[in-house]
């Protein structure tokens, strides 16, 4: 009888709660305003003939590489950051290899790594989700072949110092170091300029968050040219769809839209953190477009009460160290007004402001 590989049978499943997402979407860290109007206009201009042809990513890929300050042979467009993670696992991992991650973090690092049969070593984060630099260094062995780090991290919003990441890459030259910069636009620090200087460094970016293109599934993976040549071998030549390729140049060109939205989201992030502080609720300062807070036993009624008011927030109780936690996306100023007013109502109902 046909059966899946043992590694696949043992895989944890990732089922994001996408069903019935009606209301203000503060649960998936998406752009809460929508894409640039220039992108929307471009979508209307795509011809039937263009959709009938296989997509050619080369020209747009070169544009994106130049935008990132890289050469065309150092960047690969991907079907979101997810595919970039998958390609690195397929390129470098054997069943006997080890992968290092620091938990809590993005679930797909573990899933794609275990898909290859590799062993995932989960290093617990420190107090207040501080990055455990010494523990990560100590976990490196000769079998370590991939180290995946989200910077800023999801779901905590915490960051890792760039100088440590560079030391980490040098400490494990036999391993690919993936620095996932999905939330770069809300943070501003990057290792992209070091691509090429450190041959085992890879940097991933997405256009799903700040650019509002989550539905088009567009990302980019950058690395040293000879390593990217190997990664391209496991990539489909048609992995990015025609609509995404048509819209990416418009998204990159509309800098006014991006700057305005990011500024609003960062300001809203600050307002959300101050709100939690005022109401004596534990939270973690974030450098992404969301804030994680601990509601304890009131987590479930809080999430449901917000849904009843037309606002979706994300229950992160199942993540390591996140018991009782909820993650909330930072959106526009108007959306944040509605969010905070609604939260204040719910807090009064649940007595959250009285918690210590």
C-alpha positions in Angstrom: 0.0 0.0 0.0 1.2 3.5 -0.8 2.3 5.5 2.2 4.0 8.8 2.8 7.5 9.1 4.0 7.9 8.7 7.8 9.2 12.2 8.1 6.0 13.5 6.4 3.8 11.3 8.6 5.4 12.7 11.7 5.1 16.4 10.6 3.2 18.8 12.9 0.3 20.4 11.0 -0.1 24.2 10.7 -3.7 25.3 10.3 -3.9 29.1 10.5 -7.5 30.1 11.5 -8.4 31.6 8.2 -12.1 30.7 8.2 -14.7 33.3 8.8 -12.3 36.2 8.9 -14.9 39.0 8.7 -14.2 42.3 10.5 -11.1 44.3 11.2 -8.2 42.0 10.6 -5.7 42.5 13.4 -4.8 38.8 13.7 -2.4 38.0 10.8 -0.1 41.0 10.7 -1.3 41.8 7.3 -1.4 45.4 5.9 -4.7 46.6 7.3 -5.2 49.3 4.7 -4.8 47.2 1.5 -2.2 47.5 -1.2 -1.1 50.6 -3.0 -3.6 52.1 -5.4 -0.9 51.8 -8.1 -0.9 48.1 -7.5 -4.7 47.9 -7.7 -4.6 49.8 -11.0 -2.0 47.5 -12.4 -4.1 44.5 -11.6 -6.9 45.9 -13.7 -4.5 46.3 -16.6 -3.3 42.7 -16.8 -4.5 41.3 -20.1 -6.0 37.9 -20.8 -3.0 37.1 -23.0 -0.6 37.8 -20.1 -2.5 35.4 -17.9 -2.4 32.7 -20.6 1.4 32.7 -20.6 3.9 31.1 -18.2 5.3 33.8 -15.9 8.9 35.0 -16.6 10.4 36.3 -13.4 13.9 37.3 -14.7 13.3 41.0 -15.4 11.3 41.7 -12.2 13.8 39.6 -10.2 16.6 41.9 -11.4 14.5 45.0 -10.4 13.9 43.6 -7.0 17.6 42.7 -6.6 18.6 46.2 -7.5 16.1 47.6 -5.1 17.8 45.6 -2.4 21.2 46.7 -3.4 22.1 43.2 -4.7 23.2 41.7 -8.0 20.6 39.7 -10.0 22.4 36.5 -9.3 22.2 37.1 -5.6 18.4 37.2 -5.3 15.6 34.8 -6.1 11.9 35.7 -6.1 9.9 33.2 -4.1 6.2 32.4 -3.4 6.3 34.3 -0.2 9.0 33.8 2.5 7.6 30.3 3.1 9.0 29.0 -0.2 12.4 30.6 0.5 12.5 28.6 3.8 11.4 25.4 1.9 14.1 25.9 -0.8 16.9 26.3 1.8 15.8 23.1 3.5 15.7 21.2 0.2 19.1 22.6 -0.8 21.1 22.0 2.3 19.5 19.4 4.6 20.0 15.6 4.8 18.1 13.3 7.2 21.1 13.2 9.7 21.5 17.0 9.8 20.4 19.4 12.6 18.5 22.7 12.4 18.6 25.3 15.1 15.6 27.5 15.9 14.8 29.7 18.9 11.3 29.3 20.3 8.8 30.7 20.1 9.1 31.6 16.4 7.5 31.1 13.0 6.2 27.6 12.8 7.2 26.9 9.2 11.0 26.7 10.0 10.3 23.5 11.9 7.8 22.1 9.5 9.9 22.5 6.4 13.1 21.3 8.2 11.4 18.1 9.5 10.0 17.5 6.1 13.5 16.6 5.0 14.0 14.2 7.9 16.4 16.6 9.6 16.4 16.9 13.4 15.1 20.3 14.8 16.9 21.6 17.9 14.6 24.1 19.6 16.5 26.5 21.9 14.2 28.2 24.4 14.3 32.0 24.5 15.4 33.8 27.7 13.5 35.9 30.2 11.0 38.2 28.5 11.8 36.4 25.2 15.4 37.7 25.1 17.5 36.0 22.5 19.6 33.3 24.1 23.0 34.1 22.5 25.1 31.8 24.6 22.7 28.9 24.4 22.5 29.1 20.6 26.3 29.2 20.3 26.5 26.1 22.6 23.9 24.2 20.5 26.0 24.4 17.3 27.5 21.0 16.4 29.2 19.6 13.3 25.8 18.4 12.2 24.2 21.9 12.3 23.3 22.7 8.7 20.7 25.4 9.1 20.0 28.1 11.6 16.7 30.0 11.1 16.1 33.3 12.9 13.2 35.8 12.4 14.4 39.3 13.0 12.1 40.8 14.2 10.7 37.6 15.6 7.1 36.4 15.3 5.1 36.2 17.6 7.1 38.3 20.1 8.4 41.3 18.1 11.8 41.0 19.7 15.0 41.4 17.8 18.6 40.1 17.7 21.7 42.3 17.5 23.2 42.4 14.0 26.7 41.9 15.3 25.7 38.6 17.0 24.1 37.3 13.8 27.3 38.0 12.0 29.3 36.2 14.7 26.9 33.3 14.5 27.3 32.9 10.8 31.1 32.8 11.2 30.8 30.3 14.1 28.9 27.8 12.0 30.4 28.1 8.5 29.0 24.6 7.6 25.5 25.9 8.2 23.1 28.2 6.2 22.1 31.1 8.4 18.6 32.3 7.4 17.8 35.8 8.7 14.1 36.2 8.0 13.4 39.9 7.7 9.7 39.7 7.0 9.1 42.7 9.3 12.1 44.7 8.2 10.0 47.7 7.2 8.8 48.3 10.7 12.3 47.8 12.2 14.8 49.3 9.7 17.9 47.2 10.5 19.1 44.6 8.0 21.9 42.3 7.1 21.2 42.6 3.4 24.5 44.6 2.8 26.5 41.7 4.2 25.2 39.3 1.5 28.2 38.1 -0.5 30.7 38.9 2.2 29.5 36.0 4.3 28.9 33.0 2.0 26.5 31.1 4.4 24.3 34.1 5.1 20.8 34.3 3.5 18.3 37.1 4.0 14.6 36.7 3.3 12.0 39.5 2.7 8.3 39.4 2.0 5.9 41.8 0.3 3.0 40.4 2.3 3.3 42.8 5.3 4.1 46.4 4.7 3.3 46.3 0.9 -0.1 44.6 1.4 0.5 41.8 -1.2 -0.2 38.8 1.0 -2.7 37.5 -1.5 -0.2 37.6 -4.3 2.4 35.5 -2.4 5.6 37.3 -3.3 8.9 37.2 -1.4 12.6 37.3 -2.1 15.6 35.2 -0.9 19.0 36.7 -1.1 22.4 35.1 -0.7 25.9 34.8 -2.0 25.8 34.1 -5.8 27.4 30.6 -5.8 25.1 29.5 -3.0 22.0 30.9 -4.8 23.0 29.0 -7.9 22.4 25.8 -5.9 19.1 27.1 -4.4 17.8 27.9 -7.9 18.3 24.2 -8.8 15.5 23.2 -6.5 13.2 26.1 -7.4 10.5 25.9 -10.0 11.1 28.4 -12.9 7.4 29.4 -12.6 7.1 29.8 -8.9 5.9 33.4 -8.8 2.6 34.1 -10.6 2.1 36.6 -13.4 -0.1 39.0 -11.3 2.6 39.2 -8.6 5.3 39.9 -11.2 3.2 42.6 -12.8 2.5 44.3 -9.5 5.8 44.2 -7.7 7.5 47.0 -9.7 4.5 49.3 -8.9 4.6 48.3 -5.2 8.3 49.2 -5.0 7.9 52.4 -6.9 5.1 53.8 -4.6 7.4 54.8 -1.8 5.0 57.5 -0.6 2.4 54.9 0.2 4.8 52.6 1.9 6.4 55.4 4.1 3.0 56.7 5.1 1.6 53.2 6.0 4.6 52.1 7.9 4.7 55.4 9.9 1.1 54.9 10.9 1.6 51.3 11.9 4.7 52.2 14.0 2.8 55.0 15.7 -0.1 52.6 16.4 2.2 50.0 17.8 3.4 52.6 20.3 -0.2 53.5 21.2 -1.0 49.8 21.8 2.0 49.3 24.0 1.1 52.4 26.1 -2.5 51.1 26.4 -1.3 47.8 27.8 1.0 49.6 30.2 -1.7 51.9 31.4 -4.0 48.9 32.1 -1.3 47.0 33.9 -1.1 44.2 31.4 2.1 42.4 30.6 3.4 43.0 27.1 6.6 42.9 25.2 8.0 45.9 23.4 7.9 45.1 19.6 9.8 46.2 16.6 7.3 44.6 14.2 3.8 45.6 13.3 2.1 43.9 16.2 2.3 43.6 20.0 2.1 40.4 22.1 0.4 40.7 25.5 -0.4 38.2 28.3 -4.1 38.0 29.3 -3.9 34.8 31.3 -7.1 33.1 32.0 -9.0 35.9 30.3 -7.5 35.2 26.9 -10.4 33.2 25.5 -13.2 35.6 26.6 -11.1 38.6 25.4 -10.6 37.1 21.9 -14.3 36.3 21.7 -15.4 39.7 23.0 -13.3 41.4 20.4 -14.7 39.2 17.6 -18.2 40.2 18.7 -17.2 43.8 18.2 -15.9 43.0 14.7 -12.2 42.9 15.5 -10.0 39.8 14.9 -7.0 39.2 17.2 -4.7 36.2 17.3 -4.6 33.7 20.2 -0.9 32.6 20.6 -1.5 30.4 23.7 -0.1 27.4 21.9 3.4 28.9 21.2 6.3 28.1 23.6 6.3 30.5 26.5 3.2 32.3 25.3 0.6 30.8 27.6 -2.3 33.1 27.9 -1.0 35.5 25.2 -2.7 37.3 22.4 -1.0 39.1 19.5 -2.6 42.2 18.0 -1.6 43.8 14.7 -0.9 47.5 14.6 -2.9 49.3 11.8 -3.8 52.8 10.8 -4.6 55.6 13.2 -8.3 55.4 12.5 -8.3 51.6 13.0 -6.3 52.0 16.2 -8.9 54.5 17.5 -11.6 51.8 17.0 -9.4 49.1 18.4 -8.4 50.9 21.6 -12.0 52.1 22.3 -13.3 48.5 21.8 -10.5 47.1 24.0 -11.3 49.6 26.7 -14.9 48.4 26.7 -13.9 44.8 26.8 -11.3 45.5 29.6 -14.0 47.1 31.7 -16.3 44.1 31.2 -13.5 41.6 32.1 -11.8 43.6 34.8 -8.5 43.4 33.0 -7.3 46.8 34.2 -7.6 45.4 37.8 -5.2 42.5 37.1 -1.8 42.5 38.8 
